[in-house]
Amino acid sequence: MSRHLLSSPAPAAEFHDGFPLGNGHLGAMLHGRPGSERIDLNADTFWSGGPPRDAPVPDPAALPRLREAIAAGDHAAAEALAGQLQGAAWTQSFQPLGRIEWDYAAAEDVTGYGRELHLADALAVTGYDTGGDWVRLTAFVSAPDGVLVVSATGPGSLAAAVPPRFRTPHPVTPAVVDAGAGPCLVWTGRAPAHVLPNYVPAEPGVEYAADHCDADGTVAAGMGFAVAAAVRHTAGETRLIVAAATGFRGPFARPGADLAAIAGAALAAVTAALGAPTPVLRARHVADHRQYYDRADLELPGVDRFFHLGRYLLIAGSRPGTQPLNLQGIWNADVRPGWSSNWTTNINAQMNYWAAEPTGLADLHEPLLTLTRDLAAAGTSTAAGYYAARGAAAHHNTDLWRFTAPVPGDPQWANWPSALLWLSAHLWDHRDYGGTVDVLPVIEAAARFTLDMLVPDPSGALVFSPSTSPEHPFLEGSVSWGCALDQELAREVLARYVALTGSAEAATALRALRPVQVGTDGCLLEWYDQRLPREPGHRHLSHLYGLYPGTRITETGTPAHFEAARRALLLRLAHGTGHTGWSRAWVLCLAARLRCGALAEQSLTAFAAELCSASLLSLHPDAGRASGWIFQIDGNLGAAAGIVETLVQSHAGAVSLLPALPPSWHTGRVRGIRCRGGHVVDMAWSDGRLSSARIVAGRSGPLVVELPSRLGVTTAAGGPVVATAGGGPVAVTGAAGAPADRCRVRWPAVAGQEYRLA
């Protein structure tokens, strides 16, 4: 079906035009070249560097001096002093393994060319005719078998096994070994010991270590890697099997560089896969993929492919036991990739997982939750060393080695210390949606750090200090106190800590916490007070966190802030925000929470038309590239989450159906949307009106459902809406809390019971 299919009439012109395949560990980007396929390979754990050594901490007097400058309104001094509160090191970089080039067919007189990505089965297919003979290349990356499989069929394919070529930016040693019934090519090497971010002009930008591994097979930095590949030809098929292995032994352990052992792991995977015919490998792969993919579905022409692509990328790039999706997921071709292809934790890493819970992929959220727990452990020394604080701190980006210190960069991004607070919300959401997770250790680490970062302002209200609005300075500087995002995160974390523990200290601080303010223009303020932004159309929308992804700001619960958030978003849009893929996806999510269907529709339309590649991958401007763009996966995942928010919301005390349906999305159906409380929704609508809904209760107790009043099926006091369980009627009453043009009904639900609304 077309909603589960991406297609292109031409090979990829750029890396970001390729079709991504993956199993969480191994990533492959296929270019769809006729005759000689090009496949860029990545492994989720293949990064430069190693666990950071103990670093010097700043002068203990730096923080008090910085807070004094902030309180005095001395922005220039605050900016300079913030630099003294930075470390000396940068995060490491996600690395490419290299590129496989494989000649599989003739490429003369090519006609009828086309390539497809089958999202439901996770298959990339290239087909064409050459000299009257057809050729078909089918590829997939299998999670059950841990390999990339590329199968060439058709009379136009080569009638011989041509070995692949491997191009890699890293020094490697090639070898040919026996893999049973034929040879296997193996390339071994090491990652760089150190890679500077692409935006740091110092040299050398890339360094390789010349050391040898210790007796235990480990090194301080520069892990080993191996790529193994074998080609076999049988009647009717020539196939390529590829596997990769790395020396990663855990984020806090020295990496391995025993190349023989690492090569053995890759070779074992290839050898095992060679023992099964392609149809068997394919069947295992498809069954594994569909156990995730089939949990949800959307039929909505022009929109559904973005929903399905987002879910596909999450399944392909994030599995239990893997690393989380980074800026480029698990698909990167550069040794010094954009922003190190790390986890940027002031929006991007979080956005990668906004769609996980509501689209039925909660178990794929696990890698980010694990990263969060790791940062809570690693960040204790950062909190103590830089801020003399309890708990744990992490800053604006991190890497495979759980880096938490502030980097030596511009304070507008380097000095934001609240990443753990934001990431802790993902553990809380996982529990809210019905997951089983111990949230207390992370919430406690974030709350204790928060308590020690709060200082009284002249009115006595508590504000977070120092504080920045990520990457967005005001006219006079960037370092302040009480910025909106930090105040929102502080309130959220402290409230949750009080709910979990009853902490009197946290409850007292929560009562004294300064609320986010509204400016004279009616807009929610981004900083402590009214300040002129240096970039009025800035891509970050941090001051609107309380609206989305946070849940504090709602239409009926906080109407003044709801209106102020609406005005702030429109003001930012009027000055050009949304010019990156992920920023536009955030606008989509915010528009949905504002129940502005028209703006949500405009946002997705702009995202699709202006900020996606030929293969619909999300793009970010990059002046350093010939194309002017770089692939960043966050926009794809954020767009999927935003689509869900227009159809179903569950953050404001009710399961809200069709809260922000865009004007042109008049007819459609959706299945498998998960809500807070663990409830699952299927529904259909026609001509903009809800026609049917099915809810499976996730827990027992009152179930509140919000509906459009224009349906004419109920009144605010309850009425003719009938919920049935197993064919029998259920007593339904009205419920308070709905906006003026909507209504709420309530009934006592039983966990696991199906209810239908007619």
Secondary structure, 3 states (H helix, E strand, C coil): CHHHEEEECCCCCCHHHCEEEECCCEEEEECCCCCEEEEEEEECCCECCCCCCCCCCCCCCHHHHHHHHHHCCCHHHHHHHHHCCCCCCCCCCECCCEEEEEECECCCCEEEEEEEEECCCCEEEEEEEECCEEEEEEEEEECCCCEEEEEEECCCECCCCCCCEEECCCCEEEEEEECCCCEEEEEEEECCCEECCCCCCCCCCEECCCCCCCCCCECCCCCEEEEEEEEEEECCEEEEEEEEEECCCCCCCCCECCHHHHHHHHHHHHHHHHCCCHHHHHHHHHHHHHHHHCCCEEECCCCHHHHHHHHHHHHHHCCCCCCCCECCECCCCCCCCHHHHCEECCCHHHHCCCCCCCCCCHHHHHHHHHHHHHHHHHHHHHHHHHHCCCCCCECCEECCCCCCCCCCCCHHHHCCCEHHHHHHHHHHHHHHCCCCCCCHHHHHHHHHHHHHHEEECCCCCEEECCECCCCCCECCECCECCCHHHHHHHHHHHHHHHHHHCCHHHHHHHHHECCCCECCCCCECCCCCCCCECCCCCCCCHHHCCCCCCCCCCCCCCHHHHHHHHHHHHHHHHCCCCCCHHHHHHHHHHHHHCCCHHHHHHHHHHHHHHCECCCCCEEEECCCCCCCEEECCHHHHHHHHHHHHHHEECCCCCEEECCCCCCCCCCEEEEEEECCCCCEEEEEEECCEEEEEEEECCCCEEEEEEEEHHHCCCCCCCCCCCEEECCEEECCEEECCCCCCEEEEEEEECCCCEEEEC
